[in-house]
Amino acid sequence: PKISEDTPKLIADLIIKCWDAKAENRPTAKELYQILRKYVDEINGKFGEIYSQIKECEKIKENKLKNRTNENKSKNLQTHPQAIYTSRLLNFENLPEPVNSTDYLSETISSSSANPISECLDCELNESGKTFDFKYMKLC
C-alpha cells in the first residue's frame, strides 16, 4: 500500500517499520504503545515534532482539497448506467518470500494518489497490563 504524502514522516516511518518483511524488525505491541502514547501526549499538549508535522500535513491536505475542488469544477465525470463490474478469485499459492523494497519510503512519501486521511490505532493497556483497548484516532 502507498502512504499518503500528507502523512507525518514520524508516522510513515513507524508504518514502514510495522510492514517490515522480517517479524523481528517490527516493533512489539509494547513499543508501539509507548511510541503512540508519546505522540498522543505531544499532540494533546500541542508541542513536539509530531505536532509540527501534523500541522504541516494539515496545510498540505487543505491545499489538496482546494485543488480537487477546482479540478472537479472543470470536470464533469459521468458513469455509464449499464456498466458492469466483475471480480475474480486470486491465486495465493506459491507466493515468493516477502522482502522489503529499497526505495519504498521515497516512492510512497512523494505519492499524491493515496488516501489523504491517515488513521492510526491507539492502544491502551489496563492497569494489569494484560488487556488492550483499541481505538482509532485521526492523526493527520
Buried (B, 14 or more C-beta within 10 A) or exposed (E): EBBBBBBBBBBBBBBBBEBEEEEEEEBEEEEBBEBBBEBBEBBEEEEBEBBBBBEBBEEBBEEBEEEEEEEEEEEEEEEEEEEEEEEEEEEEEEEEEEEEEEEEBEEBBEEEEBEBEBEBEBBEBEEEEEEEEEEEEEBB
